[in-house]
Amino acid sequence: MNSARRRFVQTSLTAALGLPLIGQYPRSDSSELVNKIKISLQCVSYANKLLRGEMSILEFPKFVREDFNLEAAEYWNLPLIQRRRDPKFIKELNQRTSDFGLENTILLVDLIDPKTRESRSICAADPKTRTQAVEEHKEWIDVAKSIGCSSIRVNLWSEGMSATEVKKISSESLNKLLEYSNSLEMSIVIENHGGFTSDAAWLVDLMKSINHPNLGTLPDFGTQNFCIEKAPPKEGRIFSSDCIKQYDKYQGVEEMLPYAKGISAKSIRFDDQGEETNTNFERMIKLIKASSFEGYMSIEYEGALMLMFGQNPSDYLAPTEGIRATKKLIEKYL
């Protein structure tokens, strides 16, 4: 760890010491439903408000506790980018986390420019780009540690390479990150999030190959998350619903669960009975309950992103309503 980065981590963590103890808030109803599986909230559920500047990430802990009575929060790096190196901001976020009696869990990391949509990957074919991406992820490990998270989620995006080539490059980059994260007692998790990671069998093979206790998976319910090959986006649209090669999501989640360090309960739309239209939550939660998984199942209401980038805003609930609908559905089947 270089001296500048070490000073940042130490300063941020020191700022968090001496905060009030968790315990002033009662335990949420959801945590009592199934002892081994608890519910958290991913801030991506407010993506439209966060990315448009209509909401500050500093408001998130209050919403997690007071609006939904949950005990844990997941974060996303994009709303943190501008102030990630500001110790005062880190201290304030930690203070609010403590004030509302929360546990912070996973930080999702997307090395993507929201304006140009250009991305950098630890699996890029170009060695210089890969090295840059690895170093940027190290900084996000520092940030995640400074706000009390236990892990970061990385992407393994790649283009123009075979499954074997991507596995080799992924292993090299992930081992570099794991060497760094170990020194901070942090974990790395991989979500089924496009390309070869959407092929659960490929991802499980990667897990077995690296075989590291601080490396895990983050199964995501999303249908598109299990799309191995997508059709080109239609003109004028960011999201394409056309999938050329689809992996069975229920099989995929089941295969990823033995390595899971968290679960992303993605929701987008709901029918008149309150059921999610893309995923059979009853079936999905049943297989999760039957597994050995223990930890947080995070609400990730993607309707917020669709409100911002989708073609039919009337199809999606506002973030608060979408989160509530997802929480109700999870609790129904837990």
C-alpha distance (Angstrom), angle and dihedral (degrees) to the residues before:
residue distance angle dihedral
M1 . . .
N2 3.81 . .
S3 3.80 118.5 .
A4 3.81 96.0 -109.9
R5 3.78 92.6 52.1
R6 3.80 91.8 44.4
R7 3.82 90.5 52.1
F8 3.81 90.3 50.1
V9 3.80 92.8 51.7
Q10 3.78 93.8 44.0
T11 3.80 93.3 46.6
S12 3.78 92.5 48.1
L13 3.78 94.4 46.7
T14 3.79 92.7 45.5
A15 3.78 88.9 53.1
A16 3.78 88.5 57.0
L17 3.82 95.5 53.3
G18 3.76 120.1 102.7
L19 3.78 94.5 29.2
P20 3.83 119.9 145.9
L21 3.79 115.7 -78.5
I22 3.79 118.9 -105.3
G23 3.77 110.9 -106.8
Q24 3.79 108.5 82.6
Y25 3.80 90.4 100.6
P26 3.82 123.8 65.3
R27 3.78 118.4 -116.2
S28 3.78 112.7 -90.6
D29 3.79 119.9 -107.3
S30 3.81 90.7 -120.1
S31 3.80 93.6 61.4
E32 3.81 90.4 59.0
L33 3.80 94.7 54.3
V34 3.78 96.6 77.2
N35 3.78 116.6 2.9
K36 3.78 96.2 -149.3
I37 3.82 96.1 46.8
K38 3.80 120.9 54.5
I39 3.81 131.9 175.3
S40 3.79 126.2 -116.7
L41 3.80 133.1 172.7
Q42 3.80 127.3 -119.6
C43 3.81 114.2 -146.9
V44 3.83 90.0 -137.3
S45 3.80 82.2 82.3
Y46 3.82 85.3 77.5
A47 3.81 94.3 42.4
N48 3.80 96.7 130.3
K49 3.80 93.0 51.6
L50 3.80 95.1 41.8
L51 3.81 95.6 47.5
R52 3.81 93.0 45.5
G53 3.79 92.7 49.4
E54 3.81 92.6 -115.7
M55 3.80 90.8 122.4
S56 3.79 134.3 33.0
I57 3.78 119.4 -134.9
L58 3.80 85.6 -129.5
E59 3.81 87.7 70.8
F60 3.79 92.4 57.4
P61 3.84 99.0 84.9
K62 3.81 90.6 54.2
F63 3.81 91.9 51.8
V64 3.81 92.6 47.3
R65 3.78 91.6 55.8
E66 3.79 106.8 28.7
D67 3.81 101.1 35.3
F68 3.81 98.5 38.1
N69 3.82 107.0 14.4
L70 3.80 92.4 -129.8
E71 3.79 125.8 150.4
A72 3.78 103.3 -148.3
A73 3.79 138.7 52.8
E74 3.78 134.6 -159.4
Y75 3.77 121.5 -156.9
W76 3.80 139.4 -150.9
N77 3.77 122.5 -145.9
L78 3.81 98.8 -135.3
P79 3.85 95.8 73.9
L80 3.82 88.6 47.4
I81 3.80 99.2 49.9
Q82 3.79 100.0 96.2
R83 3.81 96.4 48.9
R84 3.79 103.6 27.3
R85 3.82 92.3 113.3
D86 3.82 94.8 46.0
P87 3.84 110.0 104.2
K88 3.82 90.5 -163.2
F89 3.78 90.7 57.0
I90 3.82 92.1 47.1
K91 3.80 90.0 49.3
E92 3.80 92.0 50.0
L93 3.81 92.8 48.8
N94 3.80 90.5 49.1
Q95 3.79 90.9 48.2
R96 3.78 92.1 53.0
T97 3.79 91.1 45.5
S98 3.79 89.3 54.6
D99 3.80 94.6 41.6
F100 3.78 90.2 58.1
G101 3.79 94.7 42.1
L102 3.79 96.7 -117.7
E103 3.78 136.8 155.9
N104 3.81 116.4 -142.7
T105 3.79 113.2 -145.0
I106 3.82 123.5 168.8
L107 3.80 132.8 12.6
L108 3.80 113.2 -152.2
V109 3.80 110.0 -143.5
D110 3.80 121.6 -156.3
L111 3.79 114.9 172.8
I112 3.77 92.6 -154.7
D113 3.77 134.7 127.0
P114 3.84 106.6 -127.0
K115 3.81 91.1 -150.5
T116 3.81 102.9 44.0
R117 3.83 94.7 24.3
E118 3.79 88.8 -138.9
S119 3.79 113.7 148.5
R120 3.79 138.7 -160.7
S121 3.77 121.0 -147.4
I122 3.78 137.4 -166.6
C123 3.82 83.5 -136.0
A124 3.78 97.0 54.4
A125 3.79 115.3 137.8
D126 3.81 90.5 -129.4
P127 3.85 110.6 80.8
K128 3.83 93.4 -147.7
T129 3.79 91.7 53.4
R130 3.80 90.2 48.4
T131 3.78 92.3 50.8
Q132 3.79 91.2 49.3
A133 3.81 90.8 49.3
V134 3.81 92.3 49.9
E135 3.81 91.1 51.2
E136 3.81 91.5 48.2
H137 3.79 90.2 51.2
K138 3.80 89.7 52.5
E139 3.78 89.0 58.9
W140 3.81 90.2 50.5
I141 3.80 89.1 51.1
D142 3.80 86.1 56.9
V143 3.79 91.5 49.3
A144 3.80 92.8 47.3
K145 3.79 90.4 50.4
S146 3.80 91.6 48.6
I147 3.82 92.4 57.1
G148 3.79 94.3 45.2
C149 3.80 101.1 -101.4
S150 3.79 118.6 146.5
S151 3.81 98.2 -148.9
I152 3.78 147.9 7.7
R153 3.78 128.1 -133.2
V154 3.80 115.9 -131.4
N155 3.81 131.2 -167.3
L156 3.80 125.4 -131.5
W157 3.78 97.6 -156.4
S158 3.80 115.6 167.1
E159 3.79 140.9 165.4
G160 3.77 134.0 -155.9
M161 3.80 96.9 4.9
S162 3.78 134.4 110.9
A163 3.80 124.6 -112.3
T164 3.80 89.4 -105.8
E165 3.81 93.0 51.5
V166 3.80 92.9 48.2
K167 3.79 91.2 48.5
K168 3.81 90.8 53.3
I169 3.81 94.1 47.5
S170 3.81 91.7 43.0
S171 3.79 91.2 53.0
E172 3.80 92.2 50.3
S173 3.80 94.6 48.5
L174 3.79 95.5 41.3
N175 3.79 92.2 50.5
K176 3.80 89.3 54.1
L177 3.79 90.5 51.2
L178 3.80 92.4 45.1
E179 3.77 91.3 52.7
Y180 3.79 88.2 54.9
S181 3.82 97.1 40.7
N182 3.81 92.1 50.3
S183 3.79 90.1 65.3
L184 3.81 88.4 59.2
E185 3.82 95.8 39.1
M186 3.80 90.3 -116.4
S187 3.79 130.2 141.4
I188 3.80 132.9 -138.5
V189 3.80 119.3 -138.8
I190 3.79 129.5 -169.4
E191 3.77 121.5 -149.2
N192 3.78 125.1 -157.2
H193 3.77 89.8 -106.2
G194 3.76 110.7 148.7
G195 3.79 139.1 -49.5
F196 3.78 116.9 27.8
T197 3.81 93.3 -11.9
S198 3.83 87.1 69.1
D199 3.80 86.3 65.0
A200 3.80 99.9 79.7
A201 3.80 92.8 -165.1
W202 3.82 90.2 56.3
L203 3.80 91.5 47.0
V204 3.81 93.3 49.2
D205 3.80 89.3 49.6
L206 3.81 88.3 54.0
M207 3.82 90.6 50.2
K208 3.80 91.3 51.6
S209 3.79 92.2 46.0
I210 3.81 95.2 53.0
N211 3.82 93.0 35.5
H212 3.81 98.1 -173.0
P213 3.83 124.3 153.6
N214 3.81 91.6 -139.1
L215 3.80 93.9 53.9
G216 3.78 119.4 83.5
T217 3.77 146.6 148.5
L218 3.79 133.0 -101.7
P219 3.82 106.7 -151.8
D220 3.81 111.4 -150.7
F221 3.82 122.3 -160.4
G222 3.80 93.6 -145.5
T223 3.80 116.4 124.3
Q224 3.80 90.5 -146.1
N225 3.80 88.4 50.4
F226 3.80 87.6 66.8
C227 3.79 94.0 46.6
I228 3.79 105.4 116.1
E229 3.79 94.5 -174.3
K230 3.79 125.3 21.3
A231 3.77 130.8 -163.5
P232 3.81 115.6 -114.8
P233 3.83 111.3 -82.3
K234 3.76 114.0 -95.0
E235 3.77 115.7 -107.6
G236 3.78 111.9 -78.3
R237 3.81 93.8 10.1
I238 3.79 128.6 106.1
F239 3.79 95.9 -166.1
S240 3.78 122.5 53.1
S241 3.78 119.7 -164.3
D242 3.80 92.7 -163.3
C243 3.80 113.9 106.2
I244 3.77 121.4 -173.7
K245 3.82 96.3 -172.3
Q246 3.81 118.9 25.4
Y247 3.82 127.7 -171.7
D248 3.79 116.2 -149.5
K249 3.79 103.7 -101.9
Y250 3.80 96.9 -151.8
Q251 3.78 92.0 51.0
G252 3.80 89.4 44.2
V253 3.79 95.5 52.8
E254 3.81 90.9 45.9
E255 3.80 91.0 52.2
M256 3.82 92.6 48.3
L257 3.80 96.7 45.9
P258 3.84 97.7 84.4
Y259 3.83 88.0 62.8
A260 3.82 97.8 36.7
K261 3.80 121.6 129.4
G262 3.80 91.2 175.6
I263 3.80 141.3 -5.0
S264 3.79 128.9 -128.3
A265 3.80 110.1 -145.3
K266 3.78 97.1 -160.8
S267 3.79 120.1 -164.8
I268 3.79 131.3 178.0
R269 3.80 113.4 160.7
F270 3.81 135.5 13.5
D271 3.78 132.4 -154.0
D272 3.81 127.2 -137.0
Q273 3.82 90.7 -85.0
G274 3.80 92.2 54.9
E275 3.80 94.5 -107.7
E276 3.80 119.5 138.6
T277 3.80 109.1 -110.8
N278 3.82 97.8 -146.7
T279 3.82 100.4 45.4
N280 3.78 134.1 36.5
F281 3.82 95.9 -130.5
E282 3.80 92.4 -172.0
R283 3.80 91.8 57.5
M284 3.81 93.9 41.3
I285 3.79 96.3 48.6
K286 3.80 91.4 44.5
L287 3.81 91.6 59.3
I288 3.81 91.2 45.0
K289 3.80 91.7 51.8
A290 3.80 89.1 50.2
S291 3.80 90.7 55.3
S292 3.80 129.3 77.9
F293 3.81 92.0 -108.9
E294 3.79 116.4 136.9
G295 3.77 122.4 178.7
Y296 3.77 141.9 51.9
M297 3.76 128.4 -16.2
S298 3.78 104.2 -159.7
I299 3.80 124.7 -147.0
E300 3.81 108.0 -128.7
Y301 3.79 108.8 179.2
E302 3.81 103.8 -166.9
G303 3.78 92.0 -177.9
A304 3.80 85.7 88.1
L305 3.81 90.1 64.8
M306 3.79 90.8 45.0
L307 3.79 89.9 53.0
M308 3.79 86.7 58.3
F309 3.80 100.9 39.3
G310 3.82 105.9 13.4
Q311 3.79 126.7 104.3
N312 3.81 99.0 -129.4
P313 3.83 111.8 42.5
S314 3.81 91.7 177.5
D315 3.82 88.6 68.5
Y316 3.80 92.7 67.4
L317 3.77 135.5 66.3
A318 3.79 122.3 -126.3
P319 3.83 112.2 -97.4
T320 3.81 97.5 -98.4
E321 3.81 92.9 48.8
G322 3.80 92.4 43.4
I323 3.80 92.2 51.1
R324 3.80 91.6 48.2
A325 3.81 91.6 49.2
T326 3.81 90.6 50.9
K327 3.80 93.7 46.9
K328 3.81 90.8 49.5
L329 3.78 90.8 50.5
I330 3.82 93.8 49.1
E331 3.79 91.8 48.4
K332 3.81 90.5 48.0
Y333 3.81 91.6 61.8
L334 3.79 101.7 30.6
